[in-house]
Amino acid sequence: MHVCFCFQFNDKAVKEALDEKDGSERVRTRDVHATCSGADRPNCGKCLGHIDELIQEHPVHGENHPKNRNKIIPTLNCG
């Protein structure tokens, strides 16, 4: 399935990029995009949500992996 139409990469490329990471650090969406696209930053950004979903579903980097279950991820208070 296509993930990024601007840079023409699919979910397989994202999964391969995630598989290359060892799981010792938190994976950032923009870093995965850079790996798959070869670009410094996204063009339109519509793909970032899909990349984030693929990260969360990944068996090592996802939210259900034991090392990530109790990790507190800070949120912005925009109120």
LINTAZI-V31451 format. One record per backbone hydrogen bond with DSSP energy under -0.5 kcal/mol. CO is the residue of the C=O (numbers start at 0). NH is the residue of the N-H. If there is no record, write none. Layout:
# LINTAZI-V31451
co & nh
CO & NH
CO & NH
This chain:
# LINTAZI-V31451
co & nh
0 & 10
2 & 4
3 & 7
3 & 8
8 & 2
8 & 3
9 & 13
10 & 14
11 & 15
12 & 16
13 & 17
14 & 18
15 & 19
16 & 20
17 & 20
27 & 31
28 & 32
29 & 33
30 & 34
31 & 35
32 & 36
33 & 37
44 & 47
46 & 50
47 & 51
48 & 52
49 & 53
50 & 54
51 & 55
52 & 56
53 & 57
54 & 57
55 & 62
55 & 63
57 & 61
61 & 64
64 & 67
64 & 68
65 & 68
67 & 70
70 & 72
71 & 73
75 & 77
